[in-house]
């Protein structure tokens, strides 16, 4: 997805659920994921399901490895903490990072979820970037979207980009309608054949931009090759 800034610069953004760097062949390969991200050549990449463990294997700490391998700056958005590492969202960018704030979107009784609320400077223009991964249950997602919209309204911004895996496959679901009302625009057409999942861009006349994956993208199917991201 490409966004035109007021300065005239074109900004390329992408959202990518990397599923712990496991492809559809069942093989965990962070280097392969890094190659996909490099090929995107995006200014901003929102990642979901980044699993980072502290071991002697440098590739096991996926956040640090992907940042080093792509040459991008990273903002972590951990949602799960373990004795040997952490798991969650991440933001990669070639821009100057001004602020990176994590917020908790967890709903009791469900898997912990969160959001990265970041501000970056790109070509002299401040941009607010949201990266998230919502829950699997409709009521859970509705609560999370309400909380997310509250966070956005607490600090109004002139230009916002939202990247994420929304886990919603019903086009008229309330959570999607609320996001659509905020970001404006209509759902983007289905992605090219062979690319899993349906991604939706919200591009209206207003300042808000959104790119998020409504569906689960076959997340639990046996993998064969790395899932391509949406851009």
N, CA, C and O of each residue as an XYZ file, in Angstrom:
924
protein
N       0.855     -1.185      0.000
C       0.000      0.000      0.000
C       0.885      1.227      0.000
O       1.865      1.286      0.743
N       0.548      2.221     -0.834
C       1.324      3.446     -0.936
C       0.466      4.625     -0.521
O      -0.693      4.731     -0.921
N       1.036      5.513      0.284
C       0.347      6.689      0.792
C       1.116      7.919      0.344
O       2.344      7.946      0.429
N       0.412      8.934     -0.131
C       1.037     10.196     -0.523
C       1.008     11.155      0.663
O      -0.066     11.508      1.151
N       2.181     11.576      1.128
C       2.272     12.553      2.201
C       2.070     13.960      1.637
O       2.124     14.175      0.426
N       1.836     14.917      2.551
C       1.621     16.288      2.107
C       2.870     16.863      1.446
O       2.775     17.769      0.618
N       4.023     16.348      1.805
C       5.265     16.811      1.203
C       5.409     16.317     -0.233
O       6.315     16.741     -0.951
N       4.514     15.419     -0.652
C       4.597     14.840     -1.982
C       5.320     13.513     -2.016
O       5.311     12.827     -3.038
N       5.944     13.144     -0.915
C       6.664     11.870     -0.859
C       5.681     10.716     -0.802
O       4.666     10.792     -0.110
N       5.978      9.652     -1.524
C       5.171      8.438     -1.472
C       5.720      7.519     -0.397
O       6.913      7.220     -0.366
N       4.844      7.078      0.472
C       5.208      6.232      1.599
C       4.670      4.830      1.360
O       3.476      4.656      1.115
N       5.533      3.841      1.429
C       5.131      2.450      1.223
C       5.030      1.751      2.571
O       5.966      1.796      3.369
N       3.880      1.096      2.830
C       3.673      0.408      4.100
C       3.192     -1.015      3.837
O       2.610     -1.302      2.791
N       3.440     -1.896      4.794
C       3.032     -3.293      4.661
C       2.693     -3.867      6.026
O       3.237     -3.433      7.042
N       1.794     -4.844      6.047
C       1.465     -5.582      7.270
C       1.704     -7.059      7.002
O       1.322     -7.573      5.951
N       2.344     -7.748      7.962
C       2.808     -9.115      7.701
C       2.740     -9.936      8.985
O       3.504     -9.691      9.918
N       1.833    -10.905      9.036
C       1.811    -11.864     10.136
C       2.805    -12.968      9.788
O       2.549    -13.781      8.900
N       3.932    -12.996     10.483
C       5.012    -13.912     10.112
C       4.870    -15.280     10.764
O       5.666    -16.175     10.481
N       3.874    -15.463     11.633
C       3.605    -16.778     12.233
C       4.871    -17.422     12.800
O       5.178    -18.581     12.519
N       5.599    -16.637     13.610
C       6.830    -17.114     14.268
C       7.904    -17.517     13.262
O       8.791    -18.309     13.581
N       7.826    -16.980     12.060
C       8.773    -17.283     10.973
C       8.642    -18.712     10.457
O       9.585    -19.251      9.878
N       7.472    -19.331     10.665
C       7.223    -20.677     10.153
C       6.425    -20.555      8.856
O       5.353    -19.950      8.841
N       6.937    -21.122      7.779
C       6.257    -21.075      6.491
C       5.244    -22.193      6.358
O       5.083    -23.003      7.271
N       4.557    -22.239      5.220
C       3.559    -23.278      5.039
C       4.172    -24.645      4.776
O       3.452    -25.625      4.585
N       5.505    -24.714      4.767
C       6.188    -26.010      4.691
C       6.543    -26.531      6.078
O       7.185    -27.573      6.206
N       6.121    -25.800      7.132
C       6.398    -26.215      8.497
C       7.810    -25.901      8.960
O       8.198    -26.289     10.062
N       8.580    -25.212      8.143
C       9.985    -24.921      8.472
C      10.117    -23.509      9.031
O       9.629    -22.541      8.447
N      10.788    -23.417     10.176
C      11.052    -22.107     10.770
C      12.300    -21.535     10.119
O      13.374    -22.129     10.212
N      12.171    -20.383      9.456
C      13.291    -19.839      8.704
C      13.250    -18.313      8.740
O      12.714    -17.694      7.821
N      13.807    -17.690      9.790
C      13.803    -16.225      9.874
C      14.510    -15.548      8.705
O      14.115    -14.455      8.299
N      15.546    -16.178      8.158
C      16.248    -15.574      7.023
C      15.314    -15.443      5.819
O      15.350    -14.443      5.102
N      14.489    -16.449      5.607
C      13.531    -16.410      4.499
C      12.529    -15.269      4.696
O      12.180    -14.577      3.741
N      12.071    -15.076      5.928
C      11.150    -13.982      6.219
C      11.838    -12.641      5.988
O      11.236    -11.716      5.443
N      13.095    -12.536      6.403
C      13.850    -11.296      6.196
C      13.970    -10.978      4.709
O      13.898     -9.815      4.310
N      14.152    -12.003      3.898
C      14.247    -11.784      2.451
C      12.950    -11.239      1.887
O      12.961    -10.359      1.026
N      11.820    -11.765      2.377
C      10.518    -11.265      1.927
C      10.367     -9.786      2.296
O       9.925     -8.976      1.483
N      10.743     -9.446      3.538
C      10.617     -8.050      3.986
C      11.518     -7.137      3.161
O      11.110     -6.032      2.804
N      12.723     -7.575      2.857
C      13.617     -6.755      2.028
C      13.033     -6.544      0.638
O      13.122     -5.450      0.080
N      12.438     -7.592      0.081
C      11.858     -7.485     -1.262
C      10.679     -6.512     -1.296
O      10.403     -5.902     -2.330
N       9.987     -6.368     -0.166
C       8.885     -5.405     -0.103
C       9.378     -3.977     -0.295
O       8.689     -3.145     -0.884
N      10.580     -3.703      0.210
C      11.166     -2.365      0.114
C      10.202     -1.310      0.655
O      10.051     -0.235      0.076
N       9.548     -1.638      1.786
C       8.572     -0.730      2.385
C       9.248      0.167      3.420
O      10.234     -0.216      4.050
N       8.694      1.372      3.581
C       9.199      2.294      4.596
C       8.789      1.854      5.996
O       9.519      2.072      6.963
N       7.618      1.234      6.097
C       7.087      0.794      7.387
C       6.492     -0.592      7.216
O       5.727     -0.833      6.282
N       6.843     -1.510      8.120
C       6.282     -2.857      8.096
C       5.766     -3.183      9.495
O       6.525     -3.148     10.463
N       4.479     -3.499      9.599
C       3.923     -3.968     10.858
C       3.942     -5.484     10.877
O       3.451     -6.125      9.948
N       4.504     -6.060     11.929
C       4.629     -7.515     12.037
C       3.773     -8.025     13.186
O       3.606     -7.359     14.208
N       3.239     -9.219     12.991
C       2.512     -9.909     14.057
C       3.135    -11.298     14.257
O       3.754    -11.859     13.353
N       2.951    -11.828     15.465
C       3.440    -13.158     15.853
C       4.962    -13.266     15.687
O       5.479    -14.178     15.041
N       5.644    -12.312     16.286
C       7.107    -12.322     16.317
C       7.546    -12.987     17.615
O       7.218    -12.513     18.703
N       8.283    -14.080     17.502
C       8.702    -14.864     18.668
C      10.205    -14.708     18.851
O      10.986    -15.103     17.985
N      10.604    -14.139     19.966
C      12.025    -13.885     20.209
C      12.481    -14.603     21.472
O      11.969    -14.361     22.565
N      13.463    -15.498     21.297
C      14.023    -16.240     22.426
C      15.504    -15.918     22.560
O      16.205    -15.712     21.569
N      15.962    -15.880     23.795
C      17.364    -15.592     24.072
C      18.127    -16.916     24.139
O      18.065    -17.624     25.144
N      18.843    -17.242     23.067
C      19.653    -18.453     22.998
C      20.944    -18.119     22.268
O      21.170    -16.972     21.883
N      21.789    -19.125     22.081
C      23.029    -18.907     21.341
C      22.770    -18.753     19.846
O      23.625    -18.243     19.121
N      21.613    -19.182     19.381
C      21.250    -19.037     17.975
C      20.711    -17.624     17.746
O      19.654    -17.272     18.269
N      21.431    -16.817     16.968
C      21.021    -15.426     16.771
C      19.675    -15.313     16.068
O      18.972    -14.320     16.255
N      19.299    -16.305     15.263
C      18.032    -16.243     14.562
C      16.845    -16.509     15.491
O      15.703    -16.219     15.134
N      17.106    -17.058     16.674
C      16.017    -17.367     17.602
C      15.380    -16.094     18.154
O      14.191    -16.084     18.473
N      16.167    -15.016     18.269
C      15.599    -13.731     18.686
C      15.125    -13.038     17.417
O      15.848    -12.243     16.817
N      13.894    -13.357     17.022
C      13.414    -12.966     15.703
C      13.370    -11.456     15.506
O      13.673    -10.977     14.413
N      13.004    -10.695     16.531
C      12.909     -9.253     16.372
C      14.274     -8.650     16.042
O      14.408     -7.895     15.078
N      15.285     -8.985     16.845
C      16.623     -8.449     16.601
C      17.181     -8.937     15.268
O      17.808     -8.177     14.531
N      16.947    -10.211     14.966
C      17.485    -10.771     13.725
C      16.868    -10.092     12.509
O      17.586     -9.722     11.580
N      15.542     -9.923     12.498
C      14.886     -9.320     11.349
C      15.283     -7.859     11.180
O      15.438     -7.382     10.056
N      15.448     -7.147     12.295
C      15.890     -5.758     12.208
C      17.299     -5.678     11.620
O      17.564     -4.858     10.742
N      18.200     -6.536     12.109
C      19.586     -6.532     11.603
C      19.641     -6.959     10.140
O      20.364     -6.365      9.341
N      18.872     -7.993      9.792
C      18.939     -8.551      8.445
C      18.329     -7.623      7.394
O      18.701     -7.686      6.222
N      17.397     -6.765      7.806
C      16.758     -5.852      6.861
C      17.324     -4.439      6.923
O      17.070     -3.628      6.033
N      18.094     -4.142      7.975
C      18.633     -2.799      8.134
C      17.601     -1.788      8.591
O      17.805     -0.584      8.437
N      16.484     -2.261      9.157
C      15.421     -1.377      9.607
C      15.460     -1.201     11.124
O      15.950     -2.067     11.849
N      14.942     -0.079     11.585
C      14.815      0.159     13.023
C      13.575     -0.547     13.535
O      12.587     -0.681     12.814
N      13.626     -1.001     14.784
C      12.534     -1.824     15.319
C      11.932     -1.223     16.581
O      12.626     -0.632     17.408
N      10.613     -1.393     16.702
C       9.897     -1.093     17.941
C       9.179     -2.370     18.357
O       8.367     -2.888     17.591
N       9.454     -2.892     19.551
C       8.773     -4.112     19.997
C       7.394     -3.813     20.560
O       7.132     -2.718     21.059
N       6.521     -4.802     20.470
C       5.197     -4.705     21.085
C       4.848     -6.042     21.714
O       3.950     -6.741     21.243
N       5.558     -6.397     22.779
C       5.400     -7.720     23.384
C       4.016     -7.875     24.015
O       3.505     -6.957     24.656
N       3.426     -9.037     23.823
C       2.156     -9.354     24.471
C       2.277    -10.555     25.407
O       1.475    -10.711     26.328
N       3.271    -11.395     25.173
C       3.537    -12.545     26.036
C       5.004    -12.531     26.456
O       5.898    -12.325     25.636
N       5.229    -12.752     27.729
C       6.597    -12.817     28.248
C       6.844    -14.210     28.807
O       6.020    -14.754     29.542
N       7.995    -14.780     28.448
C       8.384    -16.086     28.957
C       9.758    -15.973     29.595
O      10.428    -14.948     29.475
N      10.172    -17.040     30.277
C      11.460    -16.993     30.961
C      12.620    -16.835     29.984
O      13.686    -16.347     30.358
N      12.414    -17.249     28.725
C      13.513    -17.196     27.763
C      13.277    -16.196     26.632
O      14.011    -16.205     25.644
N      12.264    -15.334     26.760
C      12.040    -14.374     25.701
C      10.641    -13.789     25.715
O      10.001    -13.705     26.763
N      10.167    -13.383     24.534
C       8.871    -12.723     24.436
C       8.267    -12.947     23.049
O       8.911    -13.479     22.145
N       7.004    -12.520     22.911
C       6.218    -12.804     21.703
C       5.228    -11.672     21.510
O       4.712    -11.121     22.482
N       4.958    -11.319     20.250
C       3.955    -10.289     20.015
C       4.133     -9.576     18.695
O       4.524    -10.178     17.694
N       3.839     -8.271     18.702
C       3.895     -7.449     17.498
C       5.247     -6.751     17.395
O       6.040     -6.753     18.336
N       5.486     -6.159     16.241
C       6.693     -5.356     16.045
C       6.461     -4.384     14.904
O       5.634     -4.620     14.023
N       7.195     -3.305     14.933
C       7.181     -2.340     13.844
C       8.604     -2.182     13.342
O       9.521     -1.945     14.128
N       8.792     -2.311     12.041
C      10.092     -2.079     11.406
C       9.959     -0.871     10.488
O       8.961     -0.739      9.779
N      10.956      0.011     10.495
C      10.878      1.200      9.658
C      12.266      1.727      9.337
O      13.218      1.523     10.090
N      12.359      2.409      8.202
C      13.606      3.081      7.854
C      13.573      4.546      8.273
O      14.526      5.286      8.026
N      12.467      4.971      8.914
C      12.306      6.355      9.341
C      12.892      6.558     10.741
O      13.272      5.605     11.421
N      12.953      7.813     11.143
C      13.408      8.152     12.492
C      12.273      7.914     13.482
O      11.177      8.447     13.313
N      12.530      7.122     14.504
C      11.516      6.810     15.510
C      11.532      7.899     16.584
O      12.566      8.169     17.195
N      10.383      8.512     16.800
C      10.265      9.553     17.825
C       9.758      8.978     19.138
O      10.308      9.260     20.202
N       8.701      8.165     19.057
C       8.085      7.588     20.249
C       7.534      6.215     19.888
O       7.026      6.012     18.785
N       7.639      5.274     20.825
C       7.005      3.972     20.670
C       6.326      3.578     21.962
O       6.993      3.335     22.968
N       5.006      3.512     21.947
C       4.244      3.242     23.177
C       3.454      1.947     23.030
O       2.695      1.802     22.072
N       3.613      1.003     23.954
C       2.768     -0.198     23.922
C       1.515      0.007     24.761
O       1.558      0.626     25.825
N       0.385     -0.526     24.264
C      -0.857     -0.500     25.025
C      -1.421     -1.910     25.077
O      -1.301     -2.679     24.123
N      -2.032     -2.235     26.196
C      -2.610     -3.562     26.396
C      -4.051     -3.572     25.882
O      -4.857     -2.722     26.259
N      -4.368     -4.542     25.019
C      -5.732     -4.722     24.527
C      -6.315     -6.049     25.010
O      -7.327     -6.509     24.483
N      -5.694     -6.654     25.989
C      -6.108     -7.987     26.434
C      -7.497     -7.968     27.056
O      -7.881     -7.023     27.745
N      -8.237     -9.042     26.791
C      -9.561     -9.247     27.373
C      -9.462    -10.460     28.297
O      -8.970    -11.502     27.865
N      -9.906    -10.368     29.539
C      -9.801    -11.495     30.468
C     -10.366    -12.787     29.879
O     -11.432    -12.789     29.264
N      -9.638    -13.880     30.078
C     -10.059    -15.168     29.576
C      -9.603    -15.467     28.170
O      -9.902    -16.537     27.640
N      -8.877    -14.537     27.545
C      -8.407    -14.720     26.169
C      -6.897    -14.478     26.103
O      -6.288    -13.968     27.043
N      -6.321    -14.854     24.978
C      -4.884    -14.658     24.776
C      -4.528    -13.176     24.880
O      -5.257    -12.330     24.362
N      -3.419    -12.853     25.543
C      -3.011    -11.442     25.640
C      -2.822    -10.822     24.257
O      -2.258    -11.439     23.353
N      -3.300     -9.604     24.114
C      -3.176     -8.855     22.859
C      -2.726     -7.436     23.180
O      -2.927     -6.937     24.287
N      -2.113     -6.800     22.191
C      -1.643     -5.444     22.431
C      -1.558     -4.648     21.150
O      -1.879     -5.142     20.069
N      -1.118     -3.404     21.287
C      -0.977     -2.507     20.156
C       0.283     -1.668     20.361
O       0.608     -1.273     21.481
N       0.976     -1.407     19.268
C       2.078     -0.448     19.260
C       1.524      0.872     18.739
O       0.921      0.923     17.667
N       1.733      1.928     19.499
C       1.334      3.276     19.089
C       2.620      4.081     18.954
O       3.208      4.493     19.954
N       3.051      4.301     17.728
C       4.356      4.915     17.482
C       4.218      6.222     16.714
O       3.251      6.438     15.983
N       5.196      7.076     16.897
C       5.320      8.283     16.086
C       6.683      8.247     15.424
O       7.697      7.984     16.070
N       6.691      8.513     14.129
C       7.945      8.522     13.385
C       8.047      9.813     12.587
O       7.047     10.472     12.300
N       9.270     10.152     12.240
C       9.523     11.306     11.378
C       9.984     10.773     10.036
O      11.008     10.095      9.943
N       9.226     11.080      9.003
C       9.586     10.617      7.675
C       9.509     11.796      6.716
O       8.446     12.379      6.504
N      10.646     12.127      6.147
C      10.755     13.268      5.219
C      10.283     14.560      5.874
O       9.682     15.415      5.222
N      10.563     14.696      7.174
C      10.199     15.912      7.873
C       8.755     15.996      8.299
O       8.320     17.035      8.796
N       8.000     14.931      8.118
C       6.594     14.919      8.494
C       6.348     13.868      9.569
O       6.785     12.724      9.442
N       5.646     14.264     10.626
C       5.330     13.337     11.697
C       4.171     12.433     11.299
O       3.164     12.892     10.760
N       4.330     11.145     11.572
C       3.325     10.153     11.216
C       3.079      9.249     12.414
O       4.021      8.774     13.049
N       1.819      9.018     12.716
C       1.454      8.095     13.797
C       1.167      6.739     13.178
O       0.401      6.636     12.220
N       1.783      5.694     13.728
C       1.646      4.345     13.182
C       1.119      3.421     14.273
O       1.656      3.378     15.380
N       0.068      2.688     13.949
C      -0.549      1.728     14.865
C      -0.313      0.325     14.304
O      -0.585      0.068     13.131
N       0.193     -0.575     15.141
C       0.378     -1.979     14.748
C      -0.314     -2.853     15.782
O      -0.077     -2.701     16.980
N      -1.169     -3.769     15.333
C      -1.898     -4.595     16.293
C      -2.247     -5.954     15.701
O      -2.074     -6.200     14.507
N      -2.740     -6.820     16.566
C      -3.199     -8.162     16.203
C      -4.342     -8.483     17.162
O      -4.121     -8.733     18.347
N      -5.558     -8.473     16.639
C      -6.731     -8.636     17.502
C      -7.065    -10.096     17.745
O      -6.497    -10.996     17.127
N      -8.006    -10.309     18.668
C      -8.334    -11.646     19.133
C      -9.189    -12.451     18.173
O      -9.588    -11.964     17.116
N      -9.467    -13.702     18.560
C     -10.158    -14.651     17.695
C     -11.679    -14.629     17.854
O     -12.393    -15.174     17.013
N     -12.184    -14.003     18.924
C     -13.621    -14.071     19.211
C     -14.293    -12.736     18.952
O     -13.726    -11.694     19.279
N     -15.499    -12.739     18.366
C     -16.158    -11.481     17.994
C     -16.304    -10.489     19.144
O     -15.960     -9.316     18.993
N     -16.811    -10.944     20.292
C     -16.989    -10.023     21.416
C     -15.648     -9.474     21.885
O     -15.542     -8.309     22.270
N     -14.626    -10.324     21.849
C     -13.274     -9.892     22.223
C     -12.793     -8.785     21.291
O     -12.269     -7.770     21.749
N     -12.972     -8.979     19.975
C     -12.514     -7.978     19.009
C     -13.266     -6.663     19.170
O     -12.682     -5.590     19.025
N     -14.551     -6.743     19.466
C     -15.321     -5.502     19.638
C     -14.786     -4.692     20.808
O     -14.652     -3.472     20.707
N     -14.482     -5.350     21.905
C     -13.904     -4.647     23.054
C     -12.546     -4.056     22.697
O     -12.220     -2.939     23.101
N     -11.758     -4.810     21.939
C     -10.422     -4.333     21.579
C     -10.486     -3.136     20.638
O      -9.709     -2.193     20.780
N     -11.406     -3.170     19.679
C     -11.528     -2.045     18.753
C     -12.025     -0.801     19.496
O     -11.549      0.302     19.229
N     -12.966     -0.961     20.416
C     -13.419      0.183     21.207
C     -12.255      0.804     21.981
O     -12.107      2.025     22.024
N     -11.434     -0.050     22.589
C     -10.277      0.450     23.340
C      -9.289      1.136     22.400
O      -8.733      2.184     22.732
N      -9.073      0.541     21.228
C      -8.139      1.113     20.261
C      -8.607      2.487     19.787
O      -7.804      3.415     19.695
N      -9.892      2.625     19.489
C     -10.414      3.909     19.036
C     -10.339      4.955     20.146
O     -10.142      6.138     19.871
N     -10.495      4.528     21.388
C     -10.326      5.447     22.513
C      -8.894      5.949     22.583
O      -8.658      7.137     22.804
N      -7.931      5.038     22.395
C      -6.520      5.424     22.396
C      -6.236      6.439     21.292
O      -5.513      7.411     21.507
N      -6.806      6.210     20.115
C      -6.582      7.128     18.998
C      -7.181      8.500     19.289
O      -6.588      9.522     18.945
N      -8.349      8.528     19.917
C      -9.015      9.798     20.180
C      -8.393     10.557     21.343
O      -8.524     11.778     21.426
N      -7.713      9.844     22.248
C      -7.094     10.516     23.391
C      -5.984     11.459     22.957
O      -5.730     12.469     23.614
N      -5.323     11.135     21.856
C      -4.273     11.992     21.312
C      -4.496     12.120     19.812
O      -3.844     11.432     19.026
N      -5.412     12.996     19.409
C      -5.722     13.131     17.986
C      -4.464     13.475     17.176
O      -3.634     14.276     17.605
N      -4.344     12.856     16.007
C      -3.187     13.070     15.145
C      -3.651     13.442     13.748
O      -4.735     13.056     13.311
N      -2.818     14.193     13.064
C      -3.175     14.653     11.726
C      -3.123     13.528     10.710
O      -3.954     13.471      9.803
N      -2.156     12.632     10.853
C      -2.023     11.527      9.914
C      -1.732     10.253     10.677
O      -0.773     10.192     11.447
N      -2.560      9.224     10.469
C      -2.414      7.944     11.157
C      -2.411      6.822     10.124
O      -3.197      6.830      9.176
N      -1.524      5.866     10.320
C      -1.526      4.640      9.524
C      -1.714      3.476     10.484
O      -0.995      3.364     11.477
N      -2.673      2.613     10.195
C      -2.911      1.431     11.020
C      -2.554      0.182     10.225
O      -2.977      0.015      9.081
N      -1.769     -0.692     10.848
C      -1.333     -1.942     10.237
C      -1.661     -3.072     11.189
O      -1.402     -2.963     12.387
N      -2.226     -4.154     10.681
C      -2.490     -5.238     11.615
C      -3.256     -6.402     11.032
O      -3.761     -6.357      9.910
N      -3.321     -7.442     11.832
C      -4.136     -8.626     11.552
C      -5.341     -8.534     12.476
O      -5.223     -8.699     13.690
N      -6.510     -8.267     11.880
C      -7.716     -8.004     12.663
C      -8.465     -9.283     13.020
O      -9.331     -9.269     13.895
N      -8.139    -10.385     12.351
C      -8.779    -11.675     12.649
C     -10.293    -11.649     12.441
O     -11.030    -12.376     13.106
N     -10.740    -10.823     11.530
C     -12.174    -10.744     11.257
C     -12.436    -11.127      9.806
O     -11.875    -10.516      8.896
N     -13.282    -12.131      9.577
C     -13.548    -12.592      8.212
C     -14.973    -12.272      7.750
O     -15.357    -12.654      6.645
N     -15.755    -11.583      8.570
C     -17.101    -11.169      8.166
C     -17.050     -9.698      7.750
O     -16.790     -8.837      8.591
N     -17.292     -9.391      6.473
C     -17.126     -8.022      5.997
C     -18.010     -6.995      6.676
O     -17.676     -5.811      6.697
N     -19.145     -7.432      7.239
C     -20.051     -6.489      7.891
C     -19.986     -6.589      9.406
O     -20.879     -6.101     10.098
N     -18.956     -7.204      9.919
C     -18.794     -7.318     11.368
C     -18.662     -5.924     11.986
O     -18.117     -5.006     11.373
N     -19.171     -5.787     13.209
C     -19.165     -4.474     13.845
C     -17.762     -3.914     14.011
O     -17.539     -2.719     13.820
N     -16.810     -4.782     14.370
C     -15.449     -4.289     14.582
C     -14.883     -3.663     13.311
O     -14.219     -2.628     13.369
N     -15.145     -4.291     12.159
C     -14.678     -3.728     10.886
C     -15.433     -2.454     10.531
O     -14.839     -1.503     10.024
N     -16.728     -2.425     10.791
C     -17.511     -1.219     10.469
C     -17.027     -0.030     11.290
O     -16.954      1.093     10.791
N     -16.697     -0.288     12.558
C     -16.199      0.805     13.399
C     -14.858      1.328     12.879
O     -14.627      2.536     12.841
N     -13.994      0.420     12.486
C     -12.708      0.843     11.934
C     -12.904      1.577     10.613
O     -12.251      2.587     10.350
N     -13.803      1.064      9.792
C     -14.072      1.702      8.511
C     -14.624      3.107      8.718
O     -14.263      4.030      7.988
N     -15.499      3.275      9.711
C     -16.061      4.594      9.979
C     -14.970      5.573     10.409
O     -15.019      6.756     10.073
N     -13.996      5.074     11.147
C     -12.916      5.947     11.621
C     -11.934      6.270     10.513
O     -11.543      7.424     10.335
N     -11.531      5.236      9.759
C     -10.507      5.433      8.748
C     -11.069      5.837      7.400
O     -10.338      6.362      6.560
N     -12.368      5.602      7.173
C     -12.985      5.992      5.920
C     -12.692      5.016      4.802
O     -11.836      4.141      4.936
N     -13.412      5.167      3.687
C     -13.152      4.341      2.514
C     -13.955      3.056      2.532
O     -14.778      2.824      3.418
N     -13.697      2.224      1.533
C     -14.392      0.951      1.363
C     -13.370     -0.165      1.283
O     -12.205      0.089      0.976
N     -13.783     -1.400      1.552
C     -12.829     -2.509      1.499
C     -12.134     -2.597      0.151
O     -12.742     -2.401     -0.902
N     -10.847     -2.898      0.213
C     -10.083     -3.122     -1.015
C     -10.481     -4.464     -1.604
O     -10.953     -5.335     -0.874
N     -10.300     -4.655     -2.919
C     -10.636     -5.947     -3.515
C      -9.739     -7.049     -2.987
O      -8.685     -6.794     -2.406
N     -10.182     -8.285     -3.202
C      -9.413     -9.454     -2.797
C      -8.008     -9.387     -3.387
O      -7.807     -8.919     -4.508
N      -7.050     -9.861     -2.612
C      -5.681     -9.839     -3.096
C      -5.511    -10.841     -4.232
O      -6.400    -11.650     -4.497
N      -4.368    -10.781     -4.897
C      -4.119    -11.627     -6.061
C      -4.234    -13.098     -5.703
O      -3.969    -13.505     -4.572
N      -4.629    -13.875     -6.681
C      -4.788    -15.302     -6.454
C      -3.467    -15.905     -6.008
O      -2.404    -15.575     -6.533
N      -3.557    -16.800     -5.023
C      -2.349    -17.441     -4.515
C      -1.770    -16.735     -3.313
O      -0.866    -17.257     -2.662
N      -2.284    -15.538     -3.005
C      -1.821    -14.846     -1.817
C      -2.874    -15.037     -0.743
O      -4.008    -14.591     -0.921
N      -2.542    -15.684      0.367
C      -3.550    -16.045      1.358
C      -4.120    -14.836      2.066
O      -3.437    -13.833      2.269
N      -5.381    -14.948      2.437
C      -6.005    -13.908      3.232
C      -6.580    -12.790      2.384
O      -6.213    -12.617      1.221
N      -7.494    -12.028      2.991
C      -8.063    -10.857      2.345
C      -7.633     -9.643      3.147
O      -7.855     -9.578      4.356
N      -7.034     -8.706      2.490
C      -6.548     -7.527      3.173
C      -7.398     -6.334      2.782
O      -7.849     -6.226      1.642
N      -7.614     -5.435      3.739
C      -8.471     -4.294      3.499
C      -7.708     -3.011      3.748
O      -7.097     -2.850      4.804
N      -7.734     -2.107      2.805
C      -7.149     -0.785      2.997
C      -8.253      0.222      3.204
O      -9.253      0.215      2.486
N      -8.080      1.081      4.175
C      -9.054      2.133      4.420
C      -8.423      3.441      3.964
O      -7.543      3.974      4.640
N      -8.870      3.965      2.814
C      -8.274      5.171      2.285
C      -9.376      6.144      1.925
O     -10.005      6.018      0.874
N      -9.607      7.090      2.772
C     -10.659      8.055      2.517
C     -10.083      9.440      2.282
O      -8.872      9.601      2.130
N     -10.956     10.439      2.254
C     -10.512     11.801      2.033
C      -9.856     12.384      3.267
O      -9.115     13.363      3.179
N     -10.127     11.783      4.427
C      -9.570     12.290      5.669
C      -8.122     11.877      5.858
O      -7.533     11.258      4.971
N      -7.537     12.213      7.009
C      -6.116     11.977      7.237
C      -5.781     10.570      7.665
O      -4.603     10.215      7.700
N      -6.765      9.750      7.993
C      -6.489      8.425      8.535
C      -6.325      7.404      7.428
O      -7.067      7.406      6.445
N      -5.349      6.537      7.598
C      -5.127      5.462      6.640
C      -5.090      4.147      7.408
O      -4.619      4.102      8.544
N      -5.581      3.090      6.797
C      -5.538      1.801      7.469
C      -5.199      0.682      6.521
O      -5.617      0.692      5.364
N      -4.449     -0.275      7.000
C      -4.176     -1.494      6.244
C      -4.227     -2.624      7.239
O      -3.394     -2.705      8.142
N      -5.228     -3.520      7.074
C      -5.306     -4.597      8.047
C      -5.918     -5.826      7.415
O      -6.643     -5.746      6.424
N      -5.609     -6.974      8.012
C      -6.062     -8.249      7.468
C      -7.282     -8.711      8.234
O      -7.156     -9.121      9.388
N      -8.468     -8.660      7.629
C      -9.660     -9.095      8.344
C      -9.650    -10.584      8.673
O     -10.100    -10.964      9.754
N      -9.152    -11.440      7.782
C      -9.246    -12.884      7.961
C      -8.065    -13.484      8.679
O      -7.071    -12.811      8.950
N      -8.187    -14.774      8.986
C      -7.132    -15.464      9.716
C      -6.030    -15.955      8.797
O      -4.996    -16.414      9.282
N      -6.214    -15.876      7.489
C      -5.196    -16.224      6.511
C      -4.733    -17.674      6.627
O      -3.575    -17.980      6.345
N      -5.625    -18.559      7.037
C      -5.232    -19.962      7.147
C      -4.112    -20.174      8.128
O      -3.219    -20.988      7.894
N      -4.152    -19.442      9.232
C      -3.021    -19.443     10.152
C      -2.719    -20.818     10.726
O      -1.573    -21.099     11.075
N      -3.709    -21.664     10.828
C      -3.475    -22.963     11.461
C      -3.337    -24.073     10.429
O      -3.267    -25.246     10.796
N      -3.297    -23.730      9.157
C      -3.128    -24.772      8.146
C      -1.681    -25.204      8.072
O      -0.783    -24.435      8.413
N      -1.438    -26.463      7.616
C      -0.059    -26.881      7.498
C       0.650    -26.041      6.453
O       0.190    -26.014      5.311
N       1.798    -25.316      6.784
C       2.422    -24.439      5.835
C       3.291    -25.127      4.827
O       3.725    -26.265      5.008
N       3.535    -24.398      3.750
C       4.410    -24.905      2.715
C       5.466    -23.902      2.305
O       6.585    -24.298      1.980
N       5.162    -22.660      2.308
C       6.134    -21.631      1.973
C       5.770    -20.364      2.736
O       4.654    -20.283      3.248
N       6.646    -19.377      2.839
C       6.317    -18.230      3.663
C       5.113    -17.490      3.133
O       4.966    -17.313      1.924
N       4.259    -17.060      4.025
C       3.063    -16.352      3.620
C       3.440    -14.946      3.198
O       4.095    -14.233      3.958
N       3.040    -14.528      1.998
C       3.392    -13.187      1.577
C       2.584    -12.141      2.312
O       1.409    -12.363      2.602
N       3.192    -10.997      2.622
C       2.459     -9.932      3.302
C       1.639     -9.121      2.333
O       1.750     -9.286      1.118
N       0.810     -8.237      2.873
C       0.031     -7.287      2.072
C       0.716     -5.951      2.087
O       1.215     -5.512      3.124
N       0.746     -5.300      0.949
C       1.342     -3.965      0.916
C       0.449     -3.018      0.125
O       0.775     -1.840     -0.021
